[in-house]
Amino acid sequence: MAAEQGVHTPTFVAGRIGVVGLGLIGGSFAKALHTGGAEVYAWNRTHSTLELAMIETVDGELNPDTIPTCELIILASYPTASIAWLEEHQDLISAGAIVIDAVGVKRIVCERCFAIASTHDWTFVGCHPMAGTQFSGYAHSRANMFKGAPLVVVPPAMDDFDRVAVLERLQQLLEPCGFGSFTLSTADHHDAVIAFTSQLAHVVSNAYVKSPSARVHKGFSAGSYKDLTRVARLNPDMWCELFLDDADFLSAEIGTLIENLQQYKDAIDTRDAARLRELLAEGDRIKRNIEGR
């Protein structure tokens, strides 16, 4: 928040929400909040998608007239597009409003958006809902997408009392989404962990289906194939941007995986049953320890 808070009078309508981007995540926010009784206004690059959403979910277009009336604005586009929207519309946002993002990387988004917010009397909070599917687009969004899911929250640097007040307000505004937990994090920690839990999984899945054997798997595959290939289907433009924004952490995770896979390959190539059994037992043990059993 800016140093001189309270200078401007809030113009927002209590509980009114603005959503920037009506893809899978933005559309799910809009549907969940609308179902919960909130007034939702939205902006989308493709206007036909906005028109579709306005039939039963969105109350109107998020534009210079309605931006100042929103208590909460959710940036749900790609990282660059979300930052660009905020830069362009920063002066229209109401005093006392909260702006969050729903982007899968936090360092680049938080650095830029915290800097923008620091010159205003509204607050930016970095967020990442840990939910989604292998499909993209508004057509696949749903009101229960976030039910029980964690929301990772990167709060701004501010007085402890003010931070608690903002986070409590945010929790109340997002209550219709049904998040199971709010996990506080730094941007660095988020990007380090997400490189492993999300990004690496997409890289592995996407690379796995490039085996020639994938074309002849029918009749020979069951749950293992389905589990490992679920996120091979992805949005190349979005994931390319996310991967490059988190390149250092993701590259390190890929390097670790390559080193581990090489150990399995070496044991198999040399028919070293003892070493292979040791590697398999180690992985099994780690998995059980992680799950607490």
C-alpha positions in Angstrom: 0.0 0.0 0.0 1.1 3.6 -0.5 2.5 5.5 2.3 -0.4 7.9 2.4 -3.4 5.7 2.9 -6.8 7.0 3.5 -6.2 10.1 1.4 -8.7 9.1 -1.2 -12.3 8.0 -0.5 -13.2 4.4 -1.6 -15.5 4.2 -4.6 -16.0 0.4 -4.6 -19.3 -1.3 -4.0 -18.9 -3.8 -1.1 -18.4 -7.3 -2.4 -18.3 -6.5 -6.1 -15.6 -8.5 -8.0 -13.7 -7.8 -11.2 -12.1 -10.7 -13.1 -9.4 -10.1 -15.7 -9.3 -13.1 -18.1 -12.0 -15.7 -18.5 -9.9 -18.8 -19.1 -10.1 -22.0 -17.0 -9.1 -20.3 -13.7 -10.7 -16.8 -14.3 -13.9 -18.4 -15.5 -14.0 -20.7 -12.4 -13.5 -17.7 -10.1 -16.3 -15.8 -11.9 -18.7 -18.8 -11.7 -17.9 -19.6 -8.0 -18.3 -16.0 -6.9 -21.5 -15.5 -9.0 -22.9 -18.7 -7.5 -22.1 -17.4 -4.0 -24.1 -14.2 -4.7 -21.4 -11.8 -5.6 -21.7 -9.2 -8.4 -19.0 -10.1 -11.0 -17.6 -7.9 -13.8 -15.1 -9.3 -16.2 -12.7 -8.4 -19.0 -11.4 -10.9 -21.6 -9.2 -10.5 -24.6 -11.7 -12.4 -26.8 -14.9 -10.5 -26.5 -17.1 -13.4 -27.7 -16.1 -15.3 -24.5 -17.1 -12.4 -22.4 -20.5 -12.3 -24.2 -21.0 -16.0 -23.5 -20.1 -15.5 -19.8 -22.6 -12.6 -19.5 -25.5 -14.9 -20.4 -25.5 -16.5 -17.0 -22.4 -15.7 -14.9 -21.0 -12.2 -15.4 -23.0 -9.1 -14.6 -21.2 -6.7 -16.9 -17.9 -5.7 -18.5 -14.9 -4.7 -16.5 -14.1 -1.3 -18.0 -13.1 2.2 -16.9 -16.6 2.8 -15.6 -16.8 -0.4 -13.5 -13.2 -0.9 -12.4 -13.5 1.8 -9.7 -16.6 0.0 -8.3 -14.8 -3.3 -7.5 -13.7 -4.2 -4.0 -11.7 -7.1 -5.3 -10.0 -7.5 -8.7 -8.6 -10.9 -9.8 -5.8 -11.0 -12.5 -6.3 -14.4 -14.1 -4.4 -13.9 -17.4 -0.8 -15.0 -18.3 1.9 -13.3 -16.3 2.8 -10.6 -18.8 -0.8 -9.9 -19.7 -1.8 -9.6 -16.0 1.0 -7.2 -15.2 0.2 -5.2 -18.3 -3.5 -4.9 -17.4 -2.6 -3.6 -13.9 -0.1 -1.1 -15.3 -2.7 0.3 -17.7 -5.6 0.5 -15.2 -3.8 1.2 -11.9 -5.2 4.7 -11.6 -8.8 3.5 -11.9 -8.7 1.1 -9.0 -10.6 2.2 -5.9 -8.8 3.2 -2.7 -9.1 0.4 -0.2 -9.6 -2.2 -2.9 -7.7 -5.5 -3.1 -6.0 -6.8 -6.3 -4.8 -10.4 -6.4 -3.4 -12.5 -9.2 -4.0 -16.2 -10.0 -0.8 -16.8 -11.9 1.4 -19.9 -11.6 4.6 -18.0 -10.9 5.1 -15.4 -8.2 8.5 -13.7 -8.4 8.0 -11.7 -11.6 4.3 -10.9 -10.9 4.8 -9.9 -7.3 7.9 -7.8 -7.9 6.1 -5.8 -10.6 2.7 -5.6 -9.0 3.9 -4.8 -5.5 5.8 -1.9 -7.0 2.7 -0.6 -8.8 0.6 -0.9 -5.7 3.2 0.9 -3.6 2.2 4.2 -5.3 -1.5 3.8 -4.6 -3.9 3.3 -1.7 -5.1 -0.1 -2.8 -3.4 -3.4 -2.0 -1.9 -6.1 -4.1 -1.6 -9.7 -2.8 0.0 -12.4 -4.7 -2.1 -15.6 -5.0 -2.0 -19.0 -6.7 -5.0 -21.4 -6.5 -3.7 -24.9 -6.4 -6.4 -26.3 -8.7 -7.0 -26.9 -12.4 -7.4 -29.5 -15.1 -5.5 -30.5 -18.2 -8.0 -28.6 -20.2 -8.1 -24.9 -20.8 -10.6 -22.2 -21.6 -13.8 -20.8 -20.2 -15.8 -23.8 -21.5 -14.0 -26.1 -19.0 -14.3 -23.7 -16.0 -16.6 -24.6 -13.2 -18.0 -23.1 -10.0 -16.5 -25.9 -7.8 -13.0 -25.8 -9.2 -11.5 -24.5 -6.0 -13.6 -26.5 -3.4 -11.2 -27.8 -0.8 -8.1 -26.7 -2.7 -5.2 -24.7 -1.1 -4.7 -21.1 -2.1 -1.0 -20.0 -1.8 -0.8 -16.3 -0.7 2.2 -14.0 -0.9 1.3 -11.0 1.2 2.9 -7.5 0.7 5.4 -6.0 3.1 3.2 -4.0 5.5 2.4 -3.5 9.1 1.3 -6.8 10.7 -2.0 -5.5 11.8 -2.8 -4.1 8.3 -1.7 -7.4 6.8 -4.0 -9.5 9.0 -6.9 -7.1 8.2 -6.3 -7.4 4.4 -6.0 -11.2 4.5 -9.2 -11.5 6.6 -11.0 -9.4 4.1 -9.6 -11.4 1.2 -10.7 -14.6 2.8 -14.2 -13.3 3.3 -14.4 -12.1 -0.3 -13.2 -15.5 -1.6 -15.4 -17.5 0.7 -17.8 -18.7 -2.1 -14.8 -20.3 -3.8 -14.5 -22.8 -1.0 -10.8 -22.9 -0.7 -9.6 -25.5 1.8 -6.7 -23.6 3.2 -4.7 -20.4 2.8 -1.0 -21.0 2.7 1.3 -18.0 3.3 4.6 -18.0 1.3 7.3 -15.8 -0.1 7.5 -15.5 -3.9 10.9 -17.2 -3.9 9.7 -20.2 -1.9 6.5 -20.5 -4.0 8.5 -20.6 -7.3 11.0 -23.1 -5.9 8.3 -25.5 -4.8 6.0 -25.1 -7.7 8.8 -25.9 -10.1 8.7 -29.4 -8.6 5.1 -30.0 -7.8 3.6 -28.6 -11.0 6.0 -27.5 -13.7 8.3 -30.6 -13.7 5.2 -32.8 -13.8 4.1 -31.1 -17.0 7.6 -31.3 -18.6 7.8 -35.0 -17.8 4.3 -35.9 -19.0 4.8 -33.9 -22.2 8.1 -35.5 -22.9 6.9 -39.0 -21.9 4.3 -39.2 -24.7 7.0 -38.5 -27.3 8.1 -42.1 -27.1 7.2 -44.0 -30.3 5.5 -46.5 -28.0 2.9 -44.0 -27.1 1.3 -44.5 -30.5 0.7 -48.2 -29.9 -0.2 -48.2 -26.2 -3.9 -49.0 -26.7 -4.8 -52.4 -25.3 -1.6 -52.4 -23.2 -2.1 -49.5 -20.8 -4.1 -48.9 -17.6 -3.8 -46.5 -14.7 -0.1 -45.8 -14.8 -0.2 -44.6 -18.4 -3.3 -42.5 -17.7 -1.8 -40.9 -14.5 1.6 -40.0 -16.1 0.1 -38.6 -19.3 -2.8 -36.6 -17.9 -1.0 -33.2 -18.1 0.8 -33.9 -21.3 -2.1 -32.1 -22.9 -1.5 -28.4 -22.1 -1.6 -24.8 -23.4 1.9 -24.3 -25.0 1.8 -20.5 -24.9 0.9 -20.3 -21.2 3.2 -23.0 -20.0 6.1 -21.7 -22.1 5.8 -18.3 -20.3 5.5 -20.0 -16.9 8.5 -22.2 -17.5 10.7 -19.4 -18.6 9.6 -17.1 -15.8 10.8 -19.9 -13.4 13.7 -21.1 -15.5 16.3 -21.3 -12.8 14.2 -23.5 -10.4 12.7 -25.6 -13.1 16.1 -26.3 -14.8 17.5 -27.4 -11.5 14.6 -29.8 -11.0 15.0 -31.3 -14.5 18.7 -31.7 -13.8 18.0 -33.6 -10.6 15.5 -35.9 -12.4 18.0 -36.6 -15.2 20.6 -37.6 -12.6 18.2 -39.9 -10.9 17.0 -41.5 -14.1 20.6 -42.1 -15.2 21.1 -44.2 -12.0 18.2 -46.4 -13.0 19.4 -46.7 -16.6 22.9 -47.6 -15.5 21.6 -50.3 -13.2 19.4 -51.7 -15.9 22.1 -51.6 -18.6 24.5 -53.5 -16.4 21.8 -55.9 -15.2 22.7 -54.9 -11.6 19.7 -56.3 -9.7 21.0 -55.3 -6.3 21.5 -51.7 -7.3 18.2 -51.5 -9.1 16.4 -53.0 -6.1 18.1 -50.5 -3.9 17.0 -47.6 -6.1 13.4 -48.8 -6.2 13.2 -49.4 -2.4 14.6 -45.9 -1.8 11.9 -44.3 -3.9 9.2 -46.4 -2.2 10.6 -45.4 1.2 10.7 -41.7 0.3 7.1 -41.8 -0.9 5.9 -43.5 2.2 7.8 -41.1 4.5 6.3 -38.1 2.6 2.8 -39.5 3.1 3.5 -40.4 6.7 3.1 -44.1 6.4 
